[in-house]
Amino acid sequence: MAGQTDIVRCGLIGENLGRSRFADGLQLLCHAHGLTLDFDLIDSAGRTDFDFESTLEVCRDEGWTGVSVTHPFKRQSALWLGDALDSTVARIGSCNLVIFEPDGLKGGNSDHTGFISVWRELEGDALPGRVAMAGAGGVARALVYALVDLGASVVLIWDGKPDLAQDLADAVGPVAHAVPMSALPDVLHGMEGLVNATPLGMDAYPGSAFLLPLQGRPGWVFDAVYTPVETDFVTAARAAGLNVITGFDLFRHILKRSFHAYSGTAPEQQMGLDLLETLKPKD
């Protein structure tokens, strides 16, 4: 935790950030708590000379409170932090929150803690059951560990890069299994949950990681994409009558945790969530 401060100096590093509402959310929370936000959006899209690690070092040297990290730098962020990660984030191997403490560095993963929180908010004590997850990158690493921590019985993982899926399944242990994309029509039957942990569905990456309309009669779905909120995957899930957890649902919880880490102030649970709900697109 950064410790209490009147000015939150931070930013977001990632690719294709033009429609991100992260700064807007932090501004709402800062204003509600009498704090000043000084925020920079650092978009690497189209920058062939972009150096992620040098950018982090510049942020630290300029006295930033911290920086949030999104696709495609979450795993690289964890490697950069190294021994500064706590055991939970080190286990995940993916970091989306870097805090520059006076006495060193600290890394967090609000994808992991945020998903557990949003699951409890929307699904209570229900177990995730058997889950199929598309993607094996930074957000996928956080989500699969969150699913295991929530009591998932099986998590099947596939990715366009099969080695990534296998490496993640091996790291997680017996609950997780990598499956080839060619096997999807068969393995999706009998799944109780479907998770999109890929960029597919974002404005910059249109499409769906799952064949639509959805097959196999799952009970719930989660889409990590939140711009737009109503992706093709989410729309198909609603049409099928499934319980839907959107990327925006997770986004609210990530913002609350990020604000707490940056400011040292924990917003009251429902106040924070209700306030951030105003960021949700109306269309």
C-alpha positions, -999 to 999 in steps of 0.1 A, spaced: 0 0 0 13 34 -10 4 51 23 -21 80 26 -14 110 3 -34 140 -10 -21 135 -46 -24 102 -65 2 102 -93 -3 72 -115 -11 59 -150 -20 30 -172 3 11 -195 -10 -11 -223 -21 -14 -259 -51 1 -276 -63 21 -246 -83 47 -265 -116 38 -249 -103 29 -214 -124 43 -185 -97 36 -159 -87 72 -154 -124 82 -152 -130 57 -125 -100 67 -104 -111 103 -108 -145 96 -94 -130 78 -64 -104 105 -58 -130 132 -59 -152 114 -35 -124 111 -10 -110 146 -14 -79 136 -33 -62 150 -65 -55 126 -94 -25 132 -117 -29 105 -144 -11 96 -176 -23 71 -202 6 53 -219 -5 35 -250 21 13 -267 0 6 -298 19 14 -330 51 23 -311 77 -1 -324 103 15 -301 83 11 -269 102 -3 -240 80 -14 -212 107 -19 -185 123 15 -193 89 31 -190 84 16 -155 118 29 -145 109 64 -157 76 64 -138 95 53 -106 122 79 -111 97 107 -116 80 100 -83 48 83 -94 27 66 -67 24 36 -90 12 24 -124 -14 -1 -136 -6 -26 -163 -29 -42 -189 -26 -63 -220 0 -73 -232 24 -65 -204 11 -83 -173 35 -112 -173 65 -89 -182 55 -67 -152 57 -97 -129 92 -106 -142 104 -70 -138 92 -70 -101 109 -103 -93 114 -107 -56 92 -77 -49 61 -99 -55 43 -114 -26 38 -152 -27 2 -150 -41 12 -128 -71 44 -148 -76 23 -179 -79 1 -163 -105 31 -150 -125 12 -120 -137 10 -85 -122 -13 -56 -132 -5 -32 -104 30 -17 -96 34 4 -65 65 25 -59 69 24 -22 94 48 -4 115 17 5 111 -3 -26 86 -19 -51 53 -38 -45 33 -57 -71 -4 -67 -69 -29 -86 -91 -64 -70 -88 -76 -93 -117 -73 -122 -92 -86 -106 -61 -112 -86 -81 -126 -117 -97 -130 -135 -64 -148 -104 -51 -172 -100 -80 -180 -138 -79 -189 -134 -42 -210 -103 -50 -230 -120 -79 -228 -157 -72 -225 -159 -34 -212 -192 -21 -218 -211 -54 -189 -231 -67 -177 -224 -103 -179 -262 -112 -163 -273 -144 -149 -244 -164 -136 -239 -199 -113 -209 -204 -101 -194 -236 -67 -177 -233 -35 -184 -213 -20 -149 -211 -17 -125 -182 -54 -121 -173 -59 -158 -178 -33 -166 -152 -50 -145 -126 -84 -159 -134 -75 -196 -134 -60 -192 -99 -91 -173 -88 -113 -201 -101 -92 -227 -82 -94 -206 -51 -132 -204 -55 -134 -242 -57 -136 -250 -94 -134 -287 -99 -119 -286 -134 -105 -258 -156 -98 -266 -192 -75 -241 -210 -68 -234 -246 -49 -208 -265 -38 -200 -300 -3 -207 -286 -7 -242 -272 25 -241 -253 12 -212 -232 -19 -232 -223 2 -262 -214 26 -241 -193 -3 -226 -174 -20 -259 -167 13 -274 -155 18 -244 -132 -17 -246 -117 -17 -284 -111 -42 -312 -112 -74 -291 -115 -62 -275 -148 -58 -292 -182 -46 -278 -215 -68 -288 -245 -61 -284 -282 -85 -261 -301 -95 -289 -323 -111 -307 -293 -133 -277 -283 -166 -290 -298 -163 -321 -276 -149 -307 -244 -173 -277 -241 -202 -301 -235 -206 -307 -198 -189 -274 -188 -207 -254 -161 -188 -221 -168 -172 -205 -198 -145 -178 -195 -131 -155 -222 -96 -144 -211 -86 -133 -246 -88 -98 -262 -114 -111 -286 -145 -90 -283 -126 -57 -278 -132 -29 -303 -97 -35 -316 -101 -73 -317 -136 -81 -329 -150 -116 -327 -155 -143 -301 -133 -170 -286 -164 -193 -285 -185 -205 -313 -219 -187 -313 -246 -195 -305 -232 -212 -274 -234 -249 -272 -232 -273 -243 -257 -256 -219 -233 -240 -194 -248 -222 -164 -226 -191 -163 -201 -171 -184 -175 -144 -178 -160 -121 -204 -129 -102 -193 -135 -76 -221 -152 -45 -208 -149 -22 -239 -175 -29 -251 -195 -44 -222 -220 -62 -244 -196 -83 -266 -209 -109 -290 -201 -135 -264 -220 -117 -236 -250 -111 -260 -251 -148 -269 -249 -158 -232 -278 -135 -223 -299 -149 -252 -293 -184 -239 -305 -174 -204 -271 -179 -187 -258 -160 -156 -234 -134 -170 -205 -117 -153 -192 -90 -175 -158 -74 -178 -173 -42 -164 -184 -61 -133 -147 -70 -127 -136 -35 -138 -154 -19 -109 -137 -42 -84 -103 -37 -100 -107 1 -97 -116 -1 -60 -85 -22 -53 -63 0 -74 -75 32 -57 -69 16 -23 -33 6 -33 -25 40 -47 -41 62 -20 -40 41 12 -78 47 15 -102 18 12 -136 31 -2 -167 18 14 -177 -13 -5 -212 -4 -18 -205 33 -22 -175 25 -44 -194 1 -65 -224 23 -69 -203 53 -78 -183 33 -105 -216 20 -120 -220 55 -135 -191 47 -159 -210 19 -176 -220 28 -212 -257 33 -216 -260 17 -251 
